[in-house]
Amino acid sequence: MGRTRGAGAGLVMMTLALAGCADPSARIASSLERYGFAPGQSQCVGERLEKNLSLGQLQQLGRAARATREGDTTPGRLTIGDFVRVAGQVKDPKVPFEVTKAAAGCGIVTSAPAVL
C-alpha cells in the first residue's frame, strides 16, 4: 500500500504539469524517466497516452494520483505496476486500459492484472 502511495508522487507531478502543457507526451516522458524508466520507453508511453487520452482524462489520472499520495510519508520509486494501479482508480475505464496498453506496447512489463 505504501508503495502505491509513493508512486502517486510521480504521477501527481506528471499530471499537474499536463494541465497547462502544450506537449503532454514530453512531460509524461520526463516524469517517468525521473522515476526510473528508460528514456525510450518513457517517450513511447507519453506519446501513446497523449494520443489516446484527452487532457481531461489525463487530469483524472492526476486526481487519482493525488488522492493516492495523500498522507504518504515515504514516497518510493514508481513502477509500471504502480502506474497501472493508480490508473485503475479513475472511473473512466479508458484510462487504465490505455495506461496498460501503452505499457505493454512500449515493452514495459507489469505485474498488474490486465484491464478489460
Residue, then its C-alpha position, 0 to 999 in steps of 0.5 A: m500500500g505504501r508503495t502505491r502511495g509513493a508512486g502517486a508522487g510521480l504521477v501527481m507531478m506528471t499530471l499537474a504539469l499536463a494541465g497547462c502543457a502544450d506537449p503532454s507526451a514530453r512531460i509524461a516522458s520526463s516524469l517517468e524517466r525521473y522515476g526510473f524508466a528508460p528514456g525510450q520507453s518513457q517517450c513511447v508511453g507519453e506519446r501513446l497516452e497523449k494520443n489516446l487520452s484527452l487532457g481531461q482524462l489525463q487530469q483524472l489520472g492526476r486526481a487519482a494520483r493525488a488522492t493516492r499520495e495523500g498522507d504518504t510519508t515515504p514516497g518510493r520509486l514508481t513502477i509500471g505496476d504502480f502506474v497501472r494501479v493508480a490508473g485503475q482508480v479513475k472511473d473512466p475505464k479508458v484510462p487504465f486500459e490505455v495506461t496498460k496498453a501503452a505499457a505493454g506496447c512500449g515493452i514495459v512489463t507489469s505485474a498488474p492484472a490486465v484491464l478489460 
